[in-house]
Amino acid sequence: MLPMRALFAFYCVTVTVAGVQLFVFSGRTADFFAWTINPPATAAFLGASYWASLPLVFLGARSQRWSETRIAFFGVLVFSLFTLFATVYHRDRFHFDDPHWQAKTAAWTWLAVYLAVPAWSAIALAAQVRAGRWPGRGNGAVPPPLVLLLAAQGAILLALGLALTLQPEQLSRLWPWALTPLTARAVGPWLIGIGLHAAFALYERDRARVRPALLAYLPFSVLQAVLLIRFRETVEWHEPGAWLAVAFLVSTFTAGVFGIRRSWWPSSATPGRN
């Protein structure tokens, strides 16, 4: 598990830094980030998402059990691949040649991170396979209401995330505020990643294994709610997308609270098979 835990420790550092750059300094991405993000609400969404993932990757860095980290592992890997695609596809928008060293450094660091993560993930996964630790599904049943909620959330997020990534010009109007093709392709991977977490939680059907993903739901819903208040003049409240976003945040907060209350006891994974 050492390569896997090291990978998650690396995530802890990168998501913390990205959260500061994007959520705290949302209006200064031209100076401090890999590319200029407008409107700042989009930068804040990305920053809130990075920060919200911190409980997920922190528990992954601490865990000794593959069964309790693979939900996070595959979700983060797919997110990273889609983000790398957006970076390469829109490379002309990044600050690779910016005269300001902070922005230029941020751009090259961003690219290095998203090139390194898939390679590191492959090494960590290969080490896990060689160790022969590939447990099956858990046996700690997830409450049926939570199953239904996760199924609905997963389906919606995967569909919307793929739509924003593959057809950003046509479908970005579904978002609560205006998105460019690049920002749509930056937002899309987050929705895909969270949707995959929900899908894997349905597969695992184990309370202890889904706990890290549910923990991330709480800060995600709270931080995104703060974003909607902070950038309330940017949000297009007259469009249905804004109110659908509010309803979705209520559902994620509910899933997080309900799931954590019902899942906080020792893992059902069998020792020696995790």
C-alpha positions as CSV (number, residue, x, y, z in Angstrom):
1,M,0.0,0.0,0.0
2,L,3.0,2.3,0.2
3,P,2.8,3.7,-3.4
4,M,-0.9,4.1,-3.0
5,R,-0.6,6.0,0.3
6,A,2.1,8.2,-1.1
7,L,-0.1,9.0,-4.0
8,F,-2.9,10.1,-1.7
9,A,-0.4,12.1,0.4
10,F,0.6,13.9,-2.8
11,Y,-3.1,14.6,-3.5
12,C,-3.4,16.1,-0.1
13,V,-0.8,18.7,-0.9
14,T,-2.0,19.5,-4.4
15,V,-5.7,19.9,-3.6
16,T,-4.9,22.1,-0.6
17,V,-2.8,24.5,-2.7
18,A,-5.3,24.5,-5.6
19,G,-8.1,25.3,-3.2
20,V,-6.2,28.3,-1.9
21,Q,-5.4,29.6,-5.4
22,L,-8.9,29.2,-6.7
23,F,-11.3,29.6,-3.8
24,V,-9.5,32.3,-1.8
25,F,-8.0,34.2,-4.8
26,S,-10.8,33.5,-7.3
27,G,-10.5,36.9,-8.9
28,R,-6.7,36.8,-9.4
29,T,-6.2,33.7,-11.5
30,A,-4.6,35.8,-14.2
31,D,-1.8,36.5,-11.7
32,F,-1.5,33.2,-9.7
33,F,-3.1,30.3,-11.6
34,A,-2.4,28.1,-14.5
35,W,-4.9,30.0,-16.7
36,T,-7.2,33.0,-16.4
37,I,-10.7,31.9,-15.2
38,N,-13.7,34.1,-15.8
39,P,-16.1,34.6,-14.2
40,P,-14.4,34.2,-10.8
41,A,-17.4,32.1,-9.7
42,T,-16.0,29.2,-11.8
43,A,-12.6,29.5,-10.1
44,A,-14.4,29.4,-6.7
45,F,-16.3,26.3,-7.8
46,L,-13.1,24.5,-8.8
47,G,-11.4,25.6,-5.6
48,A,-14.3,24.5,-3.4
49,S,-14.2,21.1,-5.2
50,Y,-10.5,20.7,-4.5
51,W,-10.9,21.5,-0.9
52,A,-14.0,19.2,-0.6
53,S,-11.9,16.3,-1.8
54,L,-9.4,16.7,1.0
55,P,-11.2,14.4,3.5
56,L,-11.3,11.8,0.7
57,V,-7.6,11.8,-0.1
58,F,-6.6,12.3,3.5
59,L,-8.3,9.1,4.6
60,G,-6.8,7.4,1.5
61,A,-3.3,8.5,2.7
62,R,-4.0,7.1,6.1
63,S,-5.7,3.9,5.2
64,Q,-3.9,0.5,5.2
65,R,-6.8,-1.1,3.2
66,W,-7.2,-1.1,-0.6
67,S,-10.9,-1.8,-0.1
68,E,-11.3,1.5,1.6
69,T,-9.3,3.6,-0.9
70,R,-10.3,2.2,-4.3
71,I,-13.5,4.3,-4.6
72,A,-11.3,7.4,-4.3
73,F,-8.5,6.0,-6.4
74,F,-10.6,5.3,-9.5
75,G,-12.6,8.5,-9.2
76,V,-9.5,10.7,-8.9
77,L,-7.7,8.8,-11.7
78,V,-10.6,9.4,-14.2
79,F,-10.9,13.0,-13.1
80,S,-7.2,13.5,-13.7
81,L,-7.3,12.0,-17.2
82,F,-10.2,14.2,-18.2
83,T,-8.5,17.3,-16.8
84,L,-5.3,16.4,-18.7
85,F,-7.4,16.2,-21.9
86,A,-8.8,19.6,-21.2
87,T,-5.3,21.0,-20.6
88,V,-3.9,19.6,-23.8
89,Y,-6.9,20.5,-25.9
90,H,-6.9,24.1,-24.7
91,R,-3.2,24.5,-24.2
92,D,-3.2,27.9,-25.9
93,R,-5.2,29.3,-23.0
94,F,-2.7,28.4,-20.4
95,H,0.0,30.6,-19.0
96,F,3.0,28.6,-20.3
97,D,4.5,31.7,-21.9
98,D,3.2,34.3,-19.4
99,P,5.7,37.1,-18.6
100,H,4.7,36.8,-14.9
101,W,6.7,34.0,-13.2
102,Q,3.9,33.2,-10.8
103,A,1.4,32.4,-13.5
104,K,4.0,30.7,-15.7
105,T,5.1,28.5,-12.8
106,A,1.5,27.6,-11.9
107,A,0.8,26.6,-15.5
108,W,3.8,24.3,-15.8
109,T,3.2,22.9,-12.3
110,W,-0.4,22.1,-13.3
111,L,0.7,20.3,-16.4
112,A,3.4,18.3,-14.5
113,V,0.9,17.3,-11.8
114,Y,-1.7,16.0,-14.4
115,L,1.0,14.2,-16.3
116,A,2.4,12.6,-13.2
117,V,-0.8,11.5,-11.6
118,P,-1.8,8.9,-14.3
119,A,1.7,7.4,-14.4
120,W,1.9,7.3,-10.6
121,S,-1.6,5.8,-10.4
122,A,-0.5,3.0,-12.8
123,I,2.5,2.2,-10.7
124,A,0.4,2.2,-7.5
125,L,-2.2,0.0,-9.1
126,A,0.3,-2.4,-10.4
127,A,1.9,-2.7,-7.0
128,Q,-1.6,-3.5,-5.5
129,V,-2.2,-6.2,-8.1
130,R,1.2,-7.8,-7.6
131,A,0.4,-7.9,-3.8
132,G,-2.6,-10.0,-4.6
133,R,-4.9,-7.7,-2.6
134,W,-8.1,-7.4,-4.6
135,P,-11.1,-7.9,-2.3
136,G,-14.6,-8.3,-3.6
137,R,-17.6,-6.3,-2.6
138,G,-18.2,-5.6,1.0
139,N,-21.0,-7.0,3.2
140,G,-21.9,-4.0,5.3
141,A,-25.2,-3.1,3.6
142,V,-25.9,0.5,2.6
143,P,-29.4,1.7,3.7
144,P,-31.8,1.6,0.7
145,P,-32.7,5.3,0.8
146,L,-29.0,6.1,0.5
147,V,-28.7,3.7,-2.4
148,L,-31.5,5.4,-4.3
149,L,-30.0,8.8,-3.6
150,L,-26.5,7.8,-4.7
151,A,-27.9,6.2,-7.9
152,A,-29.8,9.3,-8.9
153,Q,-26.8,11.6,-8.1
154,G,-24.4,9.3,-9.9
155,A,-26.5,9.1,-13.1
156,I,-27.1,12.9,-13.2
157,L,-23.5,13.9,-12.5
158,L,-22.0,11.4,-15.0
159,A,-24.4,12.6,-17.7
160,L,-23.9,16.3,-17.1
161,G,-20.1,15.9,-16.6
162,L,-19.7,14.0,-19.9
163,A,-22.0,16.5,-21.7
164,L,-19.9,19.5,-20.4
165,T,-16.7,17.7,-21.4
166,L,-17.7,16.5,-24.9
167,Q,-20.2,19.2,-26.0
168,P,-19.3,22.3,-23.9
169,E,-20.6,24.9,-26.4
170,Q,-24.1,23.4,-26.6
171,L,-24.6,22.3,-23.0
172,S,-22.8,24.8,-20.8
173,R,-26.1,26.7,-20.6
174,L,-27.3,24.0,-18.1
175,W,-24.8,25.5,-15.6
176,P,-25.9,28.2,-13.1
177,W,-23.6,30.8,-14.8
178,A,-21.8,31.3,-18.1
179,L,-19.0,28.8,-18.9
180,T,-16.4,28.9,-21.7
181,P,-15.4,25.7,-23.5
182,L,-12.3,25.4,-21.3
183,T,-14.1,26.1,-18.0
184,A,-16.8,23.7,-19.0
185,R,-14.2,21.0,-19.6
186,A,-12.6,21.9,-16.2
187,V,-15.9,21.6,-14.4
188,G,-17.0,18.4,-16.2
189,P,-14.3,16.2,-14.8
190,W,-15.4,17.1,-11.2
191,L,-18.9,16.0,-12.0
192,I,-17.7,12.8,-13.6
193,G,-15.4,12.1,-10.7
194,I,-18.1,12.6,-8.1
195,G,-20.5,10.6,-10.2
196,L,-18.0,7.7,-10.3
197,H,-17.6,7.9,-6.5
198,A,-21.4,7.4,-6.3
199,A,-21.3,4.6,-8.8
200,F,-18.5,2.8,-7.0
201,A,-20.3,3.2,-3.7
202,L,-23.3,1.4,-5.2
203,Y,-21.0,-1.4,-6.3
204,E,-19.2,-1.7,-3.0
205,R,-22.4,-1.6,-0.9
206,D,-20.3,-1.4,2.2
207,R,-20.8,1.4,4.8
208,A,-17.2,1.6,5.9
209,R,-15.9,1.7,2.3
210,V,-18.2,4.5,1.2
211,R,-17.5,6.6,4.3
212,P,-14.6,8.6,2.7
213,A,-16.7,9.6,-0.3
214,L,-19.6,10.6,2.0
215,L,-17.3,12.7,4.1
216,A,-16.4,14.7,1.0
217,Y,-20.1,15.4,0.3
218,L,-20.4,17.6,3.4
219,P,-17.7,20.2,2.6
220,F,-18.6,20.0,-1.0
221,S,-22.2,21.1,-0.4
222,V,-21.3,23.7,2.2
223,L,-18.5,25.3,0.2
224,Q,-20.6,25.4,-3.0
225,A,-23.5,27.0,-1.0
226,V,-21.0,29.6,0.2
227,L,-20.0,30.1,-3.5
228,L,-23.6,30.7,-4.5
229,I,-24.0,33.4,-1.8
230,R,-20.6,35.0,-2.5
231,F,-21.2,35.2,-6.2
232,R,-25.0,35.7,-6.1
233,E,-24.8,38.5,-8.7
234,T,-23.1,36.1,-11.1
235,V,-25.5,33.3,-10.7
236,E,-28.3,33.4,-13.3
237,W,-31.2,32.9,-10.8
238,H,-33.8,33.3,-13.5
239,E,-32.6,30.1,-15.2
240,P,-33.6,26.7,-13.9
241,G,-30.0,25.5,-13.7
242,A,-29.4,27.7,-10.7
243,W,-32.3,26.2,-8.7
244,L,-31.4,22.7,-9.8
245,A,-27.9,23.4,-8.4
246,V,-29.4,24.4,-5.1
247,A,-31.6,21.2,-5.0
248,F,-28.5,19.1,-5.8
249,L,-26.5,20.7,-3.0
250,V,-29.3,19.9,-0.6
251,S,-29.3,16.3,-1.8
252,T,-25.5,16.0,-1.4
253,F,-25.6,17.5,2.1
254,T,-28.4,15.0,3.0
255,A,-26.5,12.1,1.6
256,G,-23.4,13.1,3.5
257,V,-25.2,13.5,6.9
258,F,-27.4,10.4,6.5
259,G,-24.6,8.2,5.2
260,I,-22.0,9.2,7.8
261,R,-24.5,8.7,10.7
262,R,-25.3,5.2,9.4
263,S,-21.8,4.1,8.4
264,W,-19.5,5.1,11.2
265,W,-18.4,1.8,12.5
266,P,-15.4,-0.5,11.8
267,S,-14.9,-1.7,8.3
268,S,-16.4,-5.1,7.3
269,A,-13.3,-5.9,5.2
270,T,-11.7,-9.2,6.1
271,P,-8.2,-8.9,7.4
272,G,-5.6,-10.2,5.0
273,R,-7.8,-9.6,2.0
274,N,-7.7,-5.9,1.7
